[in-house]
Amino acid sequence: MRNCLLAVGLTLALAACATTAAENDPSKGGFGNAVAGVLGGQYDERLHERKVEADRLALHNADLEARSNALKAERDQLSLEISKVRNRISQQNARIAELESRVRESSSMTDEERSRLARLSSRAADLRQHADRMDAYSTAKSASGVRDELAELEKESNALSSEFDMLASGVR
């Protein structure tokens, strides 16, 4: 009987030590859990799973970093393009100011030409303000949206230059 009780007691003690893999997490405490996890291989499995997850996250972070750098480079390129357009518009504004000065001295310019010059001057100022606004919100828009708007701004600037050149050729 005594041997039987001893056998039942040892069986209960061993059953208490036997746990599932989820219970063998050393971070949840218990020496028995830690020993069972190491001996049963669950500890190594957990380490491997965490390493795989860490490697996956590192690759994801590297991908995000590369995309971030590409977007920064694209934003810098767009800012450069906007700056070029803004400089061109500034040059147009300077040419218009010079023409206005010549007009004041010229008596050969008609009222219609003076009116056209005033409209050109107003359009050039509007283009400059548009370019300034583009630079401010270019980081919030998609690159293709900014490029489309920049192309439209360039088109308007070219048309303005053509009209200005036609008007300037008639003023002496």
C-alpha positions, 0 to 999 in steps of 0.5 A: 500500500505504501508503495502504491501511495508513493507511486501515486504521489510521484505520478501526481508530482510528475503530472504537475511538472508536465506542462504545454509548450505555451506554459513553458515560457520562462518569462512567465515564471517558474523554474519547472516551466523553464526547465521543461521549456529548455528540455522540450525544445520550446525555448529554442523554438520561441527564440527561432520564431522571434529571430525570424520575426525580427529579421522580417521587421528589419527587412520591412524597415529597410524597405520603408527607409529606401522608399522614404529616401526615394520620396525625399529625393523626388521631393527635392527634385520637384522643389528644384523644378518649382524653383526654376519655374519661379526664377523664370517667372521672376525674369518675366516680371523683370522684363515686364517692369523694364517694358513698362519703364520704356512705355512711360518714355514712349509715346508710340504705344497705344492704349490697347498695348498699354492695356495688354501690358497691364494684363500681362503684368497681372498674369505674371504676378498670378503665375509667381503667386501660383509657383510660391503656393506650389512650393508650399504644398508640394509635400502634401500632393502626389509627385504626379499631381505636382508634375502635372501642375508644374507642366501647366504652369510652364505652359502658361509661362511660355504663353506669357513669354510669347505674348510679351515678346510680341508686345515688346517687339512693337514698343520702341 
